[in-house]
Amino acid sequence: GVIKGYFNWGMNPCHSAPNAGNVRRSMANLDWLVVADQVITESASFWKAPDMNPADIDTTVYYLPCALIYEKPGIILNSGRWIQYRYQACEPWDQAKPDYEMCDLIWTAICDLYKKEGGANPDPILNTKWDYYVDGKMDPRPVAWALNGYRVAGTDCNCDSKNPKTDLLTGYAELGADGSTACAMWIYSGMWNNNKAPLDPAEQPLCRRNTEDKSGIGLNSEWAFSWPSNRRILYNRNSCDMQGKPWNADKKLMEWTGEKWDLVDQADFVAAKDGKPVPPNNKTFFMLWEQNARLESYGMVDGPLPEHFEPFESPCDDNPLNGAFQNPCAFGVNYASTKQGTKEQYPIVGTTYSVTEHWQTGGQTRLCPSLVESMPSQFVEMSEELAAEKGIKNGDEVRVFNNRGSVVVPALVTKRFAPMTVNGKMQHQVGLTHHFGWADLYGTGDVVNDLTPNVGDPNSFTPEYKAFLVDIEKA
């Protein structure tokens, strides 16, 4: 009742979010919903869910067909801190558009409305920095310039292809505190810095494809760009002793020769100042303000030291490692929607995972008949012992349920799962895959994230998909 509208951009929370049924019920309180995706997902058709009654829902849903990842150019990142450029392989199908073009159309229309009709507070809208055009067309390359950083007094981001921006920064060291420079994300600075060819991705650091590895330990420093500053290993000064000599000469990242630093990886410390080499010192943690190691973490909600807590739903009676049973700082634990179950109600531990043939909520892979043929449905994996106890055979339809939801999936009885002994008691566990849903694709099935609790880590807000309580029975 507070949030009136929701832009659902490139995600499928009615399928992927924990306690997905609660998300669907929340969606029904919206006045309007905009879903931008490649296919009609569960979020785009939430009102069609088996547990929803369309007659009770007044939400207006708008669907914007979005270009697939290979139908548009752009930048991708991975968990190794690498930024790489990805070229467009083909044109978008039918009326689908890249997300940045859709953003531009929406923003332009909103600005036109403010200009014609006014508004309560138009300045933040009309004065938004939105100079991402080349030859009058929305283009991701000026966005890359903004992320990289540039000199404000130089050429404009809005440009024609014959006169592109030519005042890009070489790295974050050139950023000034006097308003002379601008940068949308300092850690990315240096990824797109070639002023001789600013419109050519192939000439930028993030598009390097040199497979030679001078480090001998797989740094591949000339392949793509690793933020920040193409530094492959953070705090790499600690690979040397106080005199700057590598602890392991065979895996050298850097070495003080007596006159200068011989660098294999980009220095994560002050190696030179005013063009002169800085001799070894103990300031080895460059990204921390004190530049020294920390015995205790701070800035963590549940710090300062890591500790083990039992999950929100646990089969245990206590936590032998800690006087507190569960993390007192975990988010969501007091929500009425979490509907916590007990081990007496639901004595089996559940977890979720993926299969090779399908990707995330299946929006792309469930459109591929060969992949659906290879993995036609999800399953609940269980031990032979649990199957025998419940009278379940391989392939039987099984109901898996708890306070949040109930799903019916085929059983996969396997030796891969075995009963565990926890605090001297036998404990069963089941595993569920999570790629299927009711959306009109080739592979359909129940949404198993109806079972997972909407609680999670207090620092990263990572949901607790991997441990919760359920019970099972033959359907």
N, C-alpha and C positions, 0 to 999 in steps of 0.2 A: 503493500500500500504506500510505501515511501518512494521507492524507485518506480518511475512510470514507464521508462523505456530502456531497452538493453540492446547494444550492438554486440552480437555474438560473432566474433571475427576469427575464422580459422580454427575454431575449437568446437568440441561436441560434448559439452558438459552434461547433457541429459543422458549421456552414455558413459563418459569417462570420469566424471566426478564421483567421489565417494558418496554413498547414500544417494544415488542418482534419482531415486523416486522422490526424495525431498526437493531436488533441483527442479524436477518436472512440476511439482505442486507449487513451487515458488514462481516458476515461469507463468503459471496461470493467473498470478496476481498482476502481471504487467498489462499496461494499456497497449503497448506495441513492442514487437521484437523484430530485429533485423538480423538475419543469418547470412553471412558471406562464406560460401564453401563450394566445393566442386560438385557435390551431389546433395540431394535432399536427405539430410542426416536425421538422426533421432531428435536433435535439438530443433531442426527446422520443421519437424512433424510431431513435436512433443504431445500435442493434443490428440494424436492418434495412438498413443501408448495404450496397452491393454488395461491399465489401471486408471485411465483418464476418461472423463465423459465430456465430449466436445460441446454438448448443450450447456454445460456449466461454465464454459471458458469464453471470455470476451476479448482475449488478446488478439490483436491484428498482427499477423506474421508476414514479413516481407523477406523474400529470398533473392539474394544477389549471387548469380553464378560467377565463381572466382576461377581465374586461370590456375591450372596446375603448376607445380614447381618447374616443370620443363617447358611450360608455355610462356615463361617470362624470364627476363634476366634479373640478376640480383646477387646478394651477398649471403652466404651461409656461414655459420659458426659451428664448432663442435666442442665437446667437453675438454679437449686438449688445448683450448684457447686459440685454435687456428681460425683465421678468417680467410675464406676463399671466394672467388668470383665464380658464378655459375652462368653460363651462356644460355640464351633462349634456343631451344631445339626446334620448336614449331610454333605456329600461331595458335592463339586460344580458339577453342571450339565454339562455333555459333556466336552467341552474344556474351560469352564469358570475358571478363576483363581482369587484368592484374589488380591486386588490392590497392596499389598506390593510385591507379587511375580512378577506382571507385571512391577513395578518400577525397581525391581532387574534385570529382563531380559533386559529392555531398557538400564539401566545404564551400565550393563556389556557389552552389544553390543557397546555402545558409547565408553567405555574405550578401547575395542579391536580395534576400528577404529583409535583412537588416537595413540595407540601403533604401529599400522601397518603403518599408513599414516601420522602421525603427525598432527599438527594443529597450529593455530596462538597463542593460549594460553592454553597449555594442563595442566598446573600444578593444577588449581582449580578443573579440572575434575578428573585427575588421583590420586590426593591426597585427594579427598573427604573422609571423615570419613564414612565408610560403613562396619562396623563390626557387622552385625546383623544375624549371622548364628549359628545354632546349628546343630551339626552333618553334616555340609556342606550344610544345607538347610536354605533358608531365613525363619526367625522366628520372630513373633511379640514380643516375650519375651525380647530379647536383646534391642529392641526399648524401652520397658518399663523400662529397667535398665537405659538407657540413659536419659529418661525423669525424672526418679527418682533421678539420681545422684550417683556417685561412686568415689572411690579413684583411681587416674590415675595409680599409681605405682603397683596396685594389679593385679588381674587376668584379662584376656582378655575377651572382649565381644564375639568375635568369640570363640566358645568353642565346646566341645563334651558334651553329656548329662551326662557323668560320672565326668566331671571336669568343672562345671559351674562357673560363676562369683560369688565370695563370699565376695566382698568388697563394698557392697551397703551402701549408707548413710541412717541413720535413719530419717533424715529430713534436711531442708535447713539450720538449725543452724550449721551443720557440714561443710557447704561449706566454702572453704578457698579462699583467694585472692592471693595465692602464686603459683597457677598452680597445686596444689596437688590433686584437685578434679575437676570433670567435671559434668555438669548438663545441659540438653537441655531445661528444663522448671522448674525454681525454685519453682513455686507455686504448682507443682505436687510432689515435693520431699517428701518422706515418704509414698507414695502410694504403693510402691513395695520394701520393705526393709528387707525382711526375708532372711538373709544370710545362714540359715540352710537349706532352701528349695527354692532357687532362681528360680527354674524352675516350681514350683508348684503354680499356681495362687490361689488355695484355701487357701494357707498359707500366703497370702499377705493382708494388710489392705483393699485394694480396693475390696476384695472378702468376707469381713465379712458379716455374715447374722444373727446377733444377733438382735432379735426383741424386746428385753427388752428396755424400755425407762425410764431411771433413772431421766430424767428431769421433766417429767410430763407435758411437753408442746410440745411433738412431735419432739424432736431433733434427736432421734434414732442414737446416737453417735457411736454405735457399728455396724451400718449397712453401709457397703461400706466405702468410704473415701471422705471427703469434703475438697477441697483445699481452702486455704493453711493450712497445719498442722492439718487436720481433725477438723478445726474450723467451727462450724455450724452457728454461728452468728458473723458477723464482728463487731468490736467495742463493744464487749460485756461487757467491763469494765463499760460502761455507764448504765448498769442495776443496779449499786450500787451508793450510795452516796459517798461523799469525804472520809468518814471513812471506805468504803468498805462494808457497810451494804446494802442488796438488797432493792430496792424501793418497791418491792413486794415479801414478804417472801414466798408466795405460788408458785411463779414462779422464783425460784432462779437459776441463772446461775453460780454464784460464791459468796463467802463471805469471808471477812477477819476475822479470829477467834481471832485475837490479837497476834497470833504466826505464822500463815501461811494462805495461801489462800485455802479455800475449794472449789474446782472447779467441776462444773457439765459439763460445756463446756470448751474446750481448750482455755486458756487465750489469748486474743488478746491485750496483753500488757506485760510489763516486770514483771512477777510474781516472778521470782527467778533469781539470778545472782550468778555464782560461787557456785551453790548448796544451796545458802542461800535465804530465802524468802525476797522479797522486799515489804515493807509496802505500804499502799495506797498512791497514788499521783494523780496529775491531768493530767498525760500523758495517755489519754484514747483513742487516735486515732493512734494506733500503725502503721497503713499502710501509714500515712501521715508524711512527713519529720519533720514537726513542732510538731507532736503528739498532737495537739490541734484541736478543731473543726474549720471549716471555715464558716464564714458568707457569703463569696462570693467564687464561683468556679473560678479556673483558669486552663489554659490548654484547655479550650473549645473555639472553633472557634467563637462562637456567645455568649460568656459569657459577664459579669460574672454572671448575674442573668437570670433565666428562664423567657421567655416571650411568649405571644401568637402571632402567625402570621397566616394569612389566607393561605390556600393551594396554590400551584402553579396555579391551576384553581379554582376559587371561585365564587359562585353566589352573593357574597356581593359587595356592592359599596365601602365600606371602612372597616377599622379595628377599631372598637370603643375602643379597648384596647391599641392601639399603633399607633403612627403617621406613622409608616411604614406599608404598606399593607401586604407585604410578607417578609419572612426572607431574608435579603440582602446577607447572607452568604450561603444560600442553594446551593448545587452543581447541576450543570446541567441546571440551569434556562436560560443560554445564549446559550445553544446548539441549532443549527439550527434544529436538529432532534426532539426536543421536540414538536415543532409545537403547541404552546400554543393556545388554543381556548378561546373565550370570552363567557360570559353568554348570550349575544344576539344570538350568533351562536348556543350554546349548553346550554339550560336553565335548564337541569336536572343534579342533582348531582349523580354520580356513585360511587359505592364502590364494593369491592370484598371480598369473604369469602369462607370457605370450607364447605363440607358436611361430615357427619360421615362415609359414605361408601367408600370414596376415599381419597387417600393420595397424597398430593403435585401434581405433574404433571401426576399422574396416571400410571406411568411406571410399578408398581407392581399391583395396585388394578384393573386396566383395563384389566389385564390378568386373573382375577377371574370372571368367568361367573356369579356366584351368586351375586357378588357385583355390576356388571353391570346390572343384572336383578333388583336388589334392587334400584339402582339409574342409569337409563339407559342413562341419558343425563344431561348436565348442563341446567341452566335456568336463566332467568332474573326475579327477584322478584320485584313486583310493587304494589302500592296501588290500591284499587278499584276505587278511584277517578281518578287517572291517566289513568287507563285502560279505564274507561268510556270516558274520554276526548279524548283519542287516538283511540277509537273504537276497542279495543283489548279485546279478551276473553281468558279465561284460556286455555292454550295449543296452542294458535296461535303462528306461527312463527313471531318473532319480529326482526327487524334490529336495532342494537344499534351502534352508530357511532359518531366519532369526527374527528379532523384533522389527527390523527395518524392511525386510522383503522376503520374497519366496520365488525361486526360479526352478524350472524343470530342465534338466540337461541329461544327455546320455552318460552312462557310467563307463569309465575306463579303469578296469581292475588290473593292477600292475605290481610287479615285484619291486619297482622303483620306489614305491612308498612302503614304508614298514612302520609298525607301531614303535613309539619312543617310550623310554622310561623317564618320567619327570617326577622328581622328589619321591622316588620309589613306587610310583604308580604308572600303569600303562596309559599312554596318551595317543589317541588317533588324530591324524591330520588328513585333510583333503585339499586338493589344489584345483582351481578353476581357471580356464582361459577366458578372455574378456573381449573378443573381437566382434561379437555378433549382437544384433538388435532387431527391432521390428521394422526399421526403415526398408523401403521397397527396393532392396538390392537382391543379388542372387542368393546370398546366405543369410538366413534369418534365425532368430532365437531370442531367448530372454536375456536381459541385461544383468549380468552377474554383479555389477557394481551397485545394484540395489542393496546388496548385502554388506558392503564395506562401510565402516563408520566414518562420518565426516568430522574426524579429529586429526590432529597432526602435530608435527614438530613445532615448537614455539619460535624457532629462529628462521628456518627455511620455509615453514608452512607446508612441508611435504606431507601429503595425506598418509594415513596409516593403512595402506592397502594390504600389507604383507602379513598381518596377524589379526584375526578376529574370530569370534565364536559362532558356530552354526550347529545345526543338527541335520541329519539326512534320513530319508525314508524312500522306499520304493514307490514311485508315482502310480 
